[in-house]
Amino acid sequence: MEKDLQQRAAENVLGIVRDVFEHDVSHRAIVVFDEGCALSQVLVEAYKSALPAAEHILFDELRATEIVESLMALESGDLVVLIQSGSFRLNEFRIRVELFKKGLKVIEHPHLARMDTDETVGIYVDSLHYDKDYYRGVGSKLKAKVDSAKEIVVESPGCELRYEGPFEDAKLNVGDYSGMKNWGGMFPIGEVFTEPKNLENVNGSVKLHAFGDRHFFTNIPPEPIEIIVEHGVVVDTRNSTPEFDAVLEEVREEIAILRELGLSLNRAFTKERTVPDIGTYERKCGVHFSLGGKHAIYAKEGFSRKHSKFHVDVFADVTRVLIDGTVVFENGQWLKEAL
């Protein structure tokens, strides 16, 4: 079983290096890693196989300034891989931003220690599989559908949440960086996201099967929690839990508004196949929303990127998604033929 896991990791990482980053031996690569958990150790071995000519730097053996100096010596088009049991603190800035400024390609695997069981390690490894035709084909068609949509409806058992357009230009996180300023980001991937241009154009109710708690872990309540939304704001709940009430109370210090509408594609994650890290589980095939005023991509009047505090991911117990009356998601999968 262990050999099978390591083989899957090596194959999936090679696919990312080859098909997403188009890395070749003419460009240097540096892998910065720690060995703080089983998953980081699996990924280190996988990248050694995929990038045999790369320089590997053990985070704990050098000072942060020395590591940054090595990374800053790279040239545009070179590749950096960050394998982190937690999250590296290399300088006062977010290191990925600094690397992007130099034109470097970046693969970041953070918070790996949260996937601390054999089952969650295996799910994470599976989530790194890069199906180029699926991600780019479904992703691009879904984006086109959303960009022209007048209405998007998210159905869950006994509930319907209705979004009225127009929508913001949908963003793709599908491993295609052609034409983009930055090449790379956090892995695993698989998402198309948008939000209404008018955030008040969301009404109805939806059931949530999971949400991000106050410590950025995936919380799965004993039964789905129903949220009631009026003009974009959560005004009531049914079947809530103390943990969700605590999250909602914090968010309501600002405003309990739904912002991001995430249409996620990663088929390794389902309602049954979960991982504890909410930033990783966000790619789960289905629908998620962000709760709170904060969003780094879409600027909205009255919501300061600097001062808005909350962006909490919550996950719909989705049965169907309809775009302008056409069913595009059903039975746990996106319907390519409907896009």
PyMOL commands that set and color helices and strands:
alter all, ss='L'
color gray80, all
select helices_A, chain A and resi 2-20+38-50+59-61+64-72+95-101+112-114+118-127+132-147+242-251+278-281+336-338
alter helices_A, ss='H'
color red, helices_A
select strands_A, chain A and resi 29-33+55-58+79-83+105-109+151-156+159-164+171-173+184-186+191-194+202-212+218-219+225-230+233-238+258-264+286-291+312-316+320-323+326-330+333-334
alter strands_A, ss='S'
color yellow, strands_A
deselect
rebuild
show_as cartoon
